[in-house]
Amino acid sequence: MLQQRTADVPFSLEALKASLERLQTEWDKCQSSRDRDGIYRYLESVFKLVEWWAYERKAKEYARQALQLQRQPVPKIADPFAAIIFCTANPEKVDFKVRSKWARLLRYAKVFKDPDESLSDFVRRRGGINKCAARYARYFGKSVT
């Protein structure tokens, strides 16, 4: 159960940059490791960051700010999960389709994952990344954010 929100604490530009750098480091670790589960640590970090922002009712605003920090031109990405993946993962390895699939997975987890369960356990229990993304698309449609 989430605690009642307290007074909003400003999320500075420096804090946003630090969060993106932390996720980029997590991405780099995931890519340099031979660990099959490395991607789950990266996706869990993205999930936790965006969920924290969503709890503060600022996810879209902060995701938009993160996109503005990227080199231009930046595509318009409405979904905060997809925006943060765009900002922190290597675009040569994570194209639009992969980013979209991962964002659908994270949106699916947002709806169905128990807060005490790790993302990797949830995804495995539900059949893997592809199945979770497909279930989200089937239940909610690809365009739902």
OpenMM code with the backbone's topology and positions (N, CA, C; nanometers):
from openmm import Vec3, app, unit

residues = "MET LEU GLN GLN ARG THR ALA ASP VAL PRO PHE SER LEU GLU ALA LEU LYS ALA SER LEU GLU ARG LEU GLN THR GLU TRP ASP LYS CYS GLN SER SER ARG ASP ARG ASP GLY ILE TYR ARG TYR LEU GLU SER VAL PHE LYS LEU VAL GLU TRP TRP ALA TYR GLU ARG LYS ALA LYS GLU TYR ALA ARG GLN ALA LEU GLN LEU GLN ARG GLN PRO VAL PRO LYS ILE ALA ASP PRO PHE ALA ALA ILE ILE PHE CYS THR ALA ASN PRO GLU LYS VAL ASP PHE LYS VAL ARG SER LYS TRP ALA ARG LEU LEU ARG TYR ALA LYS VAL PHE LYS ASP PRO ASP GLU SER LEU SER ASP PHE VAL ARG ARG ARG GLY GLY ILE ASN LYS CYS ALA ALA ARG TYR ALA ARG TYR PHE GLY LYS SER VAL THR".split()
positions = [
    Vec3(0.0841, -0.1173, 0.0000),
    Vec3(0.0000, 0.0000, 0.0000),
    Vec3(0.0891, 0.1244, 0.0000),
    Vec3(0.0570, 0.2175, -0.0873),
    Vec3(0.1363, 0.3395, -0.0959),
    Vec3(0.0959, 0.4343, 0.0156),
    Vec3(0.1931, 0.5014, 0.0687),
    Vec3(0.1655, 0.5999, 0.1715),
    Vec3(0.1062, 0.7235, 0.1068),
    Vec3(0.0384, 0.8005, 0.1874),
    Vec3(-0.0196, 0.9241, 0.1381),
    Vec3(0.0915, 1.0176, 0.0921),
    Vec3(0.0683, 1.0855, -0.0194),
    Vec3(0.1686, 1.1773, -0.0739),
    Vec3(0.1906, 1.2930, 0.0211),
    Vec3(0.3155, 1.3324, 0.0305),
    Vec3(0.3497, 1.4506, 0.1088),
    Vec3(0.3732, 1.5649, 0.0122),
    Vec3(0.4199, 1.6751, 0.0627),
    Vec3(0.4457, 1.7924, -0.0219),
    Vec3(0.5430, 1.7553, -0.1331),
    Vec3(0.5166, 1.8074, -0.2529),
    Vec3(0.6030, 1.7800, -0.3669),
    Vec3(0.7442, 1.8309, -0.3415),
    Vec3(0.8406, 1.7472, -0.3745),
    Vec3(0.9807, 1.7851, -0.3653),
    Vec3(1.0282, 1.8051, -0.5085),
    Vec3(1.0829, 1.9200, -0.5401),
    Vec3(1.1252, 1.9447, -0.6783),
    Vec3(1.2317, 1.8440, -0.7223),
    Vec3(1.2201, 1.8008, -0.8466),
    Vec3(1.3164, 1.7094, -0.9072),
    Vec3(1.4006, 1.7945, -1.0012),
    Vec3(1.5217, 1.8250, -0.9595),
    Vec3(1.6049, 1.9186, -1.0341),
    Vec3(1.6559, 1.8580, -1.1643),
    Vec3(1.7034, 1.9442, -1.2507),
    Vec3(1.7636, 1.8996, -1.3753),
    Vec3(1.8856, 1.8123, -1.3468),
    Vec3(1.9610, 1.8464, -1.2440),
    Vec3(2.0782, 1.7663, -1.2060),
    Vec3(2.0356, 1.6273, -1.1607),
    Vec3(1.9259, 1.6188, -1.0855),
    Vec3(1.8745, 1.4891, -1.0414),
    Vec3(1.8275, 1.4061, -1.1604),
    Vec3(1.7650, 1.4714, -1.2566),
    Vec3(1.7209, 1.4020, -1.3776),
    Vec3(1.8408, 1.3471, -1.4541),
    Vec3(1.9434, 1.4314, -1.4725),
    Vec3(2.0643, 1.3868, -1.5428),
    Vec3(2.1308, 1.2713, -1.4691),
    Vec3(2.1365, 1.2790, -1.3363),
    Vec3(2.1977, 1.1726, -1.2566),
    Vec3(2.1189, 1.0421, -1.2714),
    Vec3(1.9874, 1.0519, -1.2746),
    Vec3(1.9038, 0.9328, -1.2924),
    Vec3(1.9280, 0.8697, -1.4289),
    Vec3(1.9364, 0.9525, -1.5321),
    Vec3(1.9618, 0.9004, -1.6668),
    Vec3(2.1010, 0.8377, -1.6759),
    Vec3(2.1991, 0.9010, -1.6137),
    Vec3(2.3352, 0.8448, -1.6135),
    Vec3(2.3392, 0.7106, -1.5420),
    Vec3(2.2653, 0.6990, -1.4317),
    Vec3(2.2599, 0.5728, -1.3580),
    Vec3(2.1995, 0.4637, -1.4458),
    Vec3(2.0940, 0.4968, -1.5194),
    Vec3(2.0323, 0.3984, -1.6081),
    Vec3(2.1237, 0.3643, -1.7257),
    Vec3(2.1967, 0.4615, -1.7771),
    Vec3(2.2929, 0.4329, -1.8847),
    Vec3(2.4023, 0.3397, -1.8340),
    Vec3(2.4465, 0.3592, -1.7115),
    Vec3(2.5457, 0.2702, -1.6519),
    Vec3(2.4887, 0.1293, -1.6378),
    Vec3(2.3642, 0.1209, -1.5947),
    Vec3(2.2983, -0.0096, -1.5827),
    Vec3(2.2879, -0.0765, -1.7198),
    Vec3(2.2577, 0.0026, -1.8228),
    Vec3(2.2521, -0.0498, -1.9599),
    Vec3(2.3896, -0.1025, -2.0011),
    Vec3(2.4927, -0.0236, -1.9755),
    Vec3(2.6288, -0.0652, -2.0122),
    Vec3(2.6678, -0.1945, -1.9412),
    Vec3(2.6335, -0.2054, -1.8128),
    Vec3(2.6635, -0.3284, -1.7370),
    Vec3(2.5892, -0.4467, -1.7976),
    Vec3(2.4660, -0.4242, -1.8312),
    Vec3(2.3829, -0.5291, -1.8909),
    Vec3(2.4455, -0.5772, -2.0224),
    Vec3(2.4944, -0.4848, -2.1020),
    Vec3(2.5501, -0.5195, -2.2320),
    Vec3(2.6892, -0.5826, -2.2227),
    Vec3(2.7639, -0.5478, -2.1205),
    Vec3(2.8993, -0.6026, -2.1081),
    Vec3(2.9012, -0.7369, -2.0366),
    Vec3(2.7887, -0.7751, -1.9809),
    Vec3(2.7791, -0.9004, -1.9062),
    Vec3(2.7256, -1.0112, -1.9957),
    Vec3(2.7634, -1.1295, -1.9651),
    Vec3(2.7091, -1.2458, -2.0349),
    Vec3(2.5870, -1.3005, -1.9608),
    Vec3(2.5476, -1.2311, -1.8552),
    Vec3(2.4353, -1.2730, -1.7737),
    Vec3(2.3051, -1.2553, -1.8512),
    Vec3(2.2347, -1.3653, -1.8697),
    Vec3(2.1078, -1.3623, -1.9420),
    Vec3(2.0055, -1.2717, -1.8765),
    Vec3(2.0157, -1.2588, -1.7456),
    Vec3(1.9178, -1.1800, -1.6708),
    Vec3(1.9551, -1.0330, -1.6590),
    Vec3(2.0652, -0.9927, -1.7196),
    Vec3(2.1094, -0.8537, -1.7105),
    Vec3(2.0063, -0.7557, -1.7600),
    Vec3(1.9333, -0.7921, -1.8633),
    Vec3(1.8322, -0.7008, -1.9188),
    Vec3(1.7227, -0.6726, -1.8165),
    Vec3(1.6943, -0.7711, -1.7322),
    Vec3(1.5919, -0.7504, -1.6302),
    Vec3(1.6336, -0.6439, -1.5296),
    Vec3(1.7608, -0.6390, -1.4939),
    Vec3(1.8077, -0.5362, -1.4002),
    Vec3(1.7920, -0.3973, -1.4619),
    Vec3(1.8270, -0.3858, -1.5900),
    Vec3(1.8098, -0.2578, -1.6584),
    Vec3(1.6612, -0.2189, -1.6634),
    Vec3(1.5768, -0.3118, -1.7084),
    Vec3(1.4340, -0.2816, -1.7205),
    Vec3(1.3707, -0.2533, -1.5840),
    Vec3(1.4161, -0.3242, -1.4812),
    Vec3(1.3646, -0.2979, -1.3461),
    Vec3(1.4028, -0.1566, -1.3014),
    Vec3(1.5227, -0.1124, -1.3364),
    Vec3(1.5648, 0.0237, -1.3012),
    Vec3(1.4792, 0.1280, -1.3729),
    Vec3(1.4516, 0.1042, -1.5000),
    Vec3(1.3635, 0.1941, -1.5755),
    Vec3(1.2252, 0.1947, -1.5109),
    Vec3(1.1754, 0.0758, -1.4814),
    Vec3(1.0424, 0.0608, -1.4210),
    Vec3(1.0322, 0.1386, -1.2897),
    Vec3(1.1299, 0.1211, -1.2023),
    Vec3(1.1260, 0.1870, -1.0715),
    Vec3(1.1318, 0.3390, -1.0845),
    Vec3(1.2153, 0.3880, -1.1752),
    Vec3(1.2260, 0.5327, -1.1930),
    Vec3(1.0933, 0.5915, -1.2410),
    Vec3(1.0369, 0.5320, -1.3446),
    Vec3(0.9120, 0.5859, -1.4004),
    Vec3(0.7973, 0.5692, -1.3008),
    Vec3(0.7947, 0.4598, -1.2271),
    Vec3(0.6907, 0.4417, -1.1263),
    Vec3(0.7015, 0.5463, -1.0147),
    Vec3(0.8236, 0.5788, -0.9764),
    Vec3(0.8438, 0.6835, -0.8765),
    Vec3(0.7896, 0.8155, -0.9292),
    Vec3(0.8232, 0.8466, -1.0530),
    Vec3(0.7718, 0.9688, -1.1132),
    Vec3(0.6195, 0.9656, -1.1221),
    Vec3(0.5633, 0.8503, -1.1582),
    Vec3(0.4176, 0.8374, -1.1705),
    Vec3(0.3514, 0.8592, -1.0351),
    Vec3(0.4129, 0.8094, -0.9303),
    Vec3(0.3596, 0.8290, -0.7963),
    Vec3(0.3520, 0.9776, -0.7627),
    Vec3(0.4492, 1.0511, -0.8112),
    Vec3(0.4509, 1.1969, -0.7904),
    Vec3(0.3666, 1.2707, -0.8950),
    Vec3(0.3048, 1.1942, -0.9852),
    Vec3(0.2223, 1.2487, -1.0938),
    Vec3(0.3029, 1.3393, -1.1870),
    Vec3(0.4282, 1.2992, -1.2113),
    Vec3(0.5171, 1.3803, -1.2948),
    Vec3(0.5854, 1.2975, -1.4040),
    Vec3(0.5422, 1.1744, -1.4272),
    Vec3(0.6129, 1.0853, -1.5189),
    Vec3(0.6239, 1.1446, -1.6597),
    Vec3(0.5147, 1.1922, -1.7140),
    Vec3(0.5188, 1.2462, -1.8505),
    Vec3(0.6039, 1.3727, -1.8575),
    Vec3(0.5935, 1.4560, -1.7569),
    Vec3(0.6720, 1.5800, -1.7541),
    Vec3(0.8219, 1.5496, -1.7482),
    Vec3(0.8628, 1.4606, -1.6582),
    Vec3(1.0048, 1.4288, -1.6449),
    Vec3(1.0570, 1.3534, -1.7672),
    Vec3(0.9740, 1.2662, -1.8243),
    Vec3(1.0157, 1.1946, -1.9456),
    Vec3(1.0356, 1.2937, -2.0602),
    Vec3(0.9474, 1.3923, -2.0692),
    Vec3(0.9618, 1.4952, -2.1735),
    Vec3(1.0906, 1.5751, -2.1528),
    Vec3(1.1207, 1.6077, -2.0276),
    Vec3(1.2450, 1.6795, -1.9981),
    Vec3(1.3664, 1.5939, -2.0340),
    Vec3(1.3587, 1.4645, -2.0056),
    Vec3(1.4694, 1.3743, -2.0392),
    Vec3(1.4909, 1.3710, -2.1903),
    Vec3(1.3838, 1.3675, -2.2665),
    Vec3(1.3952, 1.3687, -2.4129),
    Vec3(1.4582, 1.4985, -2.4626),
    Vec3(1.4273, 1.6102, -2.3981),
    Vec3(1.4818, 1.7393, -2.4389),
    Vec3(1.6328, 1.7466, -2.4174),
    Vec3(1.6857, 1.6613, -2.3304),
    Vec3(1.8298, 1.6593, -2.3047),
    Vec3(1.9076, 1.5820, -2.4122),
    Vec3(1.8370, 1.5120, -2.4998),
    Vec3(1.9021, 1.4289, -2.6015),
    Vec3(1.9383, 1.5119, -2.7239),
    Vec3(2.0266, 1.4533, -2.8045),
    Vec3(2.0618, 1.5202, -2.9310),
    Vec3(1.9396, 1.5279, -3.0208),
    Vec3(1.9319, 1.6351, -3.0934),
    Vec3(1.8192, 1.6556, -3.1838),
    Vec3(1.8470, 1.5887, -3.3181),
    Vec3(1.7501, 1.5495, -3.3949),
    Vec3(1.6084, 1.5515, -3.3634),
    Vec3(1.5704, 1.4305, -3.2762),
    Vec3(1.4807, 1.4533, -3.1857),
    Vec3(1.4321, 1.3484, -3.0974),
    Vec3(1.2881, 1.3173, -3.1377),
    Vec3(1.2559, 1.1894, -3.1528),
    Vec3(1.1175, 1.1569, -3.1886),
    Vec3(1.0222, 1.1924, -3.0748),
    Vec3(0.8985, 1.2161, -3.1103),
    Vec3(0.7969, 1.2410, -3.0079),
    Vec3(0.7601, 1.1049, -2.9489),
    Vec3(0.7837, 1.0904, -2.8208),
    Vec3(0.7538, 0.9651, -2.7523),
    Vec3(0.6661, 1.0004, -2.6327),
    Vec3(0.5405, 0.9597, -2.6375),
    Vec3(0.4458, 0.9961, -2.5323),
    Vec3(0.4596, 0.9081, -2.4085),
    Vec3(0.4978, 0.7834, -2.4265),
    Vec3(0.5051, 0.6906, -2.3141),
    Vec3(0.6332, 0.7127, -2.2337),
    Vec3(0.6228, 0.7375, -2.1035),
    Vec3(0.7431, 0.7606, -2.0229),
    Vec3(0.8417, 0.6434, -2.0228),
    Vec3(0.7925, 0.5191, -2.0200),
    Vec3(0.8842, 0.4043, -2.0240),
    Vec3(0.9650, 0.4053, -2.1532),
    Vec3(0.8968, 0.4236, -2.2664),
    Vec3(0.9659, 0.4250, -2.3959),
    Vec3(1.0634, 0.5425, -2.4044),
    Vec3(1.0252, 0.6563, -2.3500),
    Vec3(1.1126, 0.7740, -2.3536),
    Vec3(1.2417, 0.7485, -2.2764),
    Vec3(1.2308, 0.6888, -2.1592),
    Vec3(1.3502, 0.6652, -2.0777),
    Vec3(1.4368, 0.5578, -2.1402),
    Vec3(1.3767, 0.4574, -2.2000),
    Vec3(1.4555, 0.3567, -2.2724),
    Vec3(1.5287, 0.4239, -2.3881),
    Vec3(1.4600, 0.5117, -2.4607),
    Vec3(1.5231, 0.5844, -2.5709),
    Vec3(1.6440, 0.6635, -2.5221),
    Vec3(1.6295, 0.7256, -2.4061),
    Vec3(1.7346, 0.8126, -2.3522),
    Vec3(1.8528, 0.7363, -2.2945),
    Vec3(1.8358, 0.6105, -2.2574),
    Vec3(1.9408, 0.5414, -2.1825),
    Vec3(1.9976, 0.4167, -2.2486),
    Vec3(1.9303, 0.3611, -2.3460),
    Vec3(1.9803, 0.2407, -2.4139),
    Vec3(2.0448, 0.2786, -2.5464),
    Vec3(2.1380, 0.1987, -2.5909),
    Vec3(2.2080, 0.2221, -2.7167),
    Vec3(2.1102, 0.2079, -2.8337),
    Vec3(2.0895, 0.3151, -2.9115),
    Vec3(1.9931, 0.3077, -3.0213),
    Vec3(2.0343, 0.2116, -3.1327),
    Vec3(2.1610, 0.1755, -3.1381),
    Vec3(2.2039, 0.0770, -3.2371),
    Vec3(2.1597, -0.0634, -3.1987),
    Vec3(2.1322, -0.0849, -3.0719),
    Vec3(2.0894, -0.2171, -3.0251),
    Vec3(1.9410, -0.2207, -2.9907),
    Vec3(1.8843, -0.1061, -2.9610),
    Vec3(1.7434, -0.0992, -2.9219),
    Vec3(1.6717, -0.0078, -3.0204),
    Vec3(1.6125, -0.0690, -3.1218),
    Vec3(1.5401, 0.0087, -3.2212),
    Vec3(1.3969, 0.0333, -3.1740),
    Vec3(1.3175, 0.0945, -3.2599),
    Vec3(1.1800, 0.1293, -3.2246),
    Vec3(1.1005, 0.0067, -3.1801),
    Vec3(1.1141, -0.1046, -3.2521),
    Vec3(1.0357, -0.2245, -3.2201),
    Vec3(1.0716, -0.2803, -3.0828),
    Vec3(1.1997, -0.2884, -3.0532),
    Vec3(1.2421, -0.3410, -2.9233),
    Vec3(1.1987, -0.2462, -2.8120),
    Vec3(1.2194, -0.1175, -2.8340),
    Vec3(1.1796, -0.0179, -2.7341),
    Vec3(1.0293, -0.0264, -2.7080),
    Vec3(0.9508, -0.0412, -2.8130),
    Vec3(0.8061, -0.0520, -2.8003),
    Vec3(0.7674, -0.1777, -2.7224),
    Vec3(0.8330, -0.2888, -2.7529),
    Vec3(0.8045, -0.4147, -2.6832),
    Vec3(0.8379, -0.4020, -2.5349),
    Vec3(0.9531, -0.3475, -2.5032),
    Vec3(0.9921, -0.3318, -2.3635),
    Vec3(0.8987, -0.2371, -2.2907),
    Vec3(0.8557, -0.1303, -2.3569),
    Vec3(0.7633, -0.0356, -2.2939),
    Vec3(0.6284, -0.1029, -2.2677),
    Vec3(0.5806, -0.1861, -2.3626),
    Vec3(0.4558, -0.2594, -2.3389),
    Vec3(0.4705, -0.3541, -2.2215),
    Vec3(0.5854, -0.4225, -2.2119),
    Vec3(0.6125, -0.5099, -2.0982),
    Vec3(0.6031, -0.4312, -1.9677),
    Vec3(0.6663, -0.3144, -1.9620),
    Vec3(0.6675, -0.2353, -1.8397),
    Vec3(0.5285, -0.1805, -1.8061),
    Vec3(0.4515, -0.1449, -1.9076),
    Vec3(0.3142, -0.1007, -1.8825),
    Vec3(0.2289, -0.2171, -1.8306),
    Vec3(0.2537, -0.3364, -1.8840),
    Vec3(0.1836, -0.4569, -1.8369),
    Vec3(0.2190, -0.4825, -1.6899),
    Vec3(0.3472, -0.4724, -1.6579),
    Vec3(0.3914, -0.4926, -1.5194),
    Vec3(0.3299, -0.3866, -1.4278),
    Vec3(0.3184, -0.2665, -1.4766),
    Vec3(0.2592, -0.1585, -1.3960),
    Vec3(0.1181, -0.1952, -1.3512),
    Vec3(0.0444, -0.2625, -1.4383),
    Vec3(-0.0937, -0.2986, -1.4083),
    Vec3(-0.1026, -0.4254, -1.3222),
    Vec3(-0.0199, -0.5260, -1.3523),
    Vec3(-0.0406, -0.6587, -1.2939),
    Vec3(0.0634, -0.7041, -1.1919),
    Vec3(0.1803, -0.6416, -1.1866),
    Vec3(0.2861, -0.6885, -1.0977),
    Vec3(0.2572, -0.6498, -0.9536),
    Vec3(0.2784, -0.7451, -0.8638),
    Vec3(0.2672, -0.7173, -0.7209),
    Vec3(0.3858, -0.6294, -0.6807),
    Vec3(0.3657, -0.5271, -0.5998),
    Vec3(0.4771, -0.4377, -0.5619),
    Vec3(0.5941, -0.5089, -0.4940),
    Vec3(0.5676, -0.6210, -0.4287),
    Vec3(0.6747, -0.6931, -0.3593),
    Vec3(0.7493, -0.7912, -0.4487),
    Vec3(0.7032, -0.8112, -0.5699),
    Vec3(0.7654, -0.9073, -0.6616),
    Vec3(0.8653, -0.8359, -0.7518),
    Vec3(0.9777, -0.9006, -0.7764),
    Vec3(1.0755, -0.8406, -0.8680),
    Vec3(1.0215, -0.8480, -1.0104),
    Vec3(1.0682, -0.7574, -1.0932),
    Vec3(1.0254, -0.7572, -1.2324),
    Vec3(1.0653, -0.8876, -1.3007),
    Vec3(1.1860, -0.9353, -1.2758),
    Vec3(1.2310, -1.0582, -1.3418),
    Vec3(1.1442, -1.1773, -1.3018),
    Vec3(1.1081, -1.1888, -1.1742),
    Vec3(1.0205, -1.2982, -1.1312),
    Vec3(0.8830, -1.2862, -1.1964),
    Vec3(0.8306, -1.1660, -1.2002),
    Vec3(0.7005, -1.1423, -1.2626),
    Vec3(0.7031, -1.1826, -1.4101),
    Vec3(0.8044, -1.1365, -1.4818),
    Vec3(0.8123, -1.1634, -1.6255),
    Vec3(0.8280, -1.3132, -1.6504),
    Vec3(0.9125, -1.3793, -1.5757),
    Vec3(0.9300, -1.5245, -1.5924),
    Vec3(0.7999, -1.5988, -1.5634),
    Vec3(0.7331, -1.5596, -1.4570),
    Vec3(0.6080, -1.6252, -1.4183),
    Vec3(0.5007, -1.6057, -1.5248),
    Vec3(0.5072, -1.4942, -1.5935),
    Vec3(0.4081, -1.4638, -1.6973),
    Vec3(0.4513, -1.5066, -1.8374),
    Vec3(0.5629, -1.5780, -1.8492),
    Vec3(0.6002, -1.6360, -1.9780),
    Vec3(0.7096, -1.5658, -2.0546),
    Vec3(0.7695, -1.4606, -1.9995),
    Vec3(0.8801, -1.3929, -2.0660),
    Vec3(0.8425, -1.2560, -2.1203),
    Vec3(0.9443, -1.1878, -2.1684),
    Vec3(0.9264, -1.0507, -2.2180),
    Vec3(0.8274, -1.0464, -2.3339),
    Vec3(0.8457, -1.1327, -2.4321),
    Vec3(0.7587, -1.1295, -2.5495),
    Vec3(0.6130, -1.1583, -2.5137),
    Vec3(0.5896, -1.2547, -2.4266),
    Vec3(0.4524, -1.2879, -2.3875),
    Vec3(0.3871, -1.1735, -2.3102),
    Vec3(0.4625, -1.1122, -2.2198),
    Vec3(0.4069, -1.0000, -2.1430),
    Vec3(0.3717, -0.8838, -2.2349),
    Vec3(0.4599, -0.8518, -2.3283),
    Vec3(0.4329, -0.7426, -2.4225),
    Vec3(0.3122, -0.7751, -2.5091),
    Vec3(0.3020, -0.9011, -2.5532),
    Vec3(0.1880, -0.9425, -2.6355),
    Vec3(0.0581, -0.9380, -2.5557),
    Vec3(0.0639, -0.9784, -2.4301),
    Vec3(-0.0561, -0.9727, -2.3462),
    Vec3(-0.1022, -0.8291, -2.3276),
    Vec3(-0.0078, -0.7394, -2.3060),
    Vec3(-0.0457, -0.5990, -2.2915),
    Vec3(-0.1157, -0.5510, -2.4187),
    Vec3(-0.0564, -0.5819, -2.5338),
    Vec3(-0.1144, -0.5380, -2.6616),
    Vec3(-0.2530, -0.5988, -2.6812),
    Vec3(-0.2682, -0.7255, -2.6450),
    Vec3(-0.3971, -0.7925, -2.6623),
    Vec3(-0.5024, -0.7329, -2.5678),
    Vec3(-0.4673, -0.7110, -2.4423),
    Vec3(-0.5634, -0.6613, -2.3452),
    Vec3(-0.5950, -0.5137, -2.3600),
    Vec3(-0.4946, -0.4349, -2.3905),
    Vec3(-0.5112, -0.2907, -2.3877),
    Vec3(-0.4924, -0.2214, -2.5207),
    Vec3(-0.4407, -0.2900, -2.6194),
    Vec3(-0.4111, -0.2278, -2.7474),
    Vec3(-0.2723, -0.1656, -2.7445),
    Vec3(-0.2048, -0.1668, -2.8582),
    Vec3(-0.0677, -0.1162, -2.8655),
    Vec3(-0.0579, 0.0318, -2.8356),
    Vec3(-0.1607, 0.1079, -2.8648),
    Vec3(-0.1516, 0.2525, -2.8525),
    Vec3(-0.1849, 0.3036, -2.7130),
    Vec3(-0.2284, 0.2181, -2.6226),
    Vec3(-0.2634, 0.2617, -2.4876),
    Vec3(-0.1359, 0.2893, -2.4093),
    Vec3(-0.1299, 0.4046, -2.3401),
    Vec3(-0.0123, 0.4368, -2.2573),
    Vec3(-0.0512, 0.4531, -2.1138),
] * unit.nanometer
topology = app.Topology()
chain = topology.addChain("A")
for resn in residues:
    res = topology.addResidue(resn, chain)
    for name in ("N", "CA", "C"):
        topology.addAtom(name, app.Element.getBySymbol(name[0]), res)
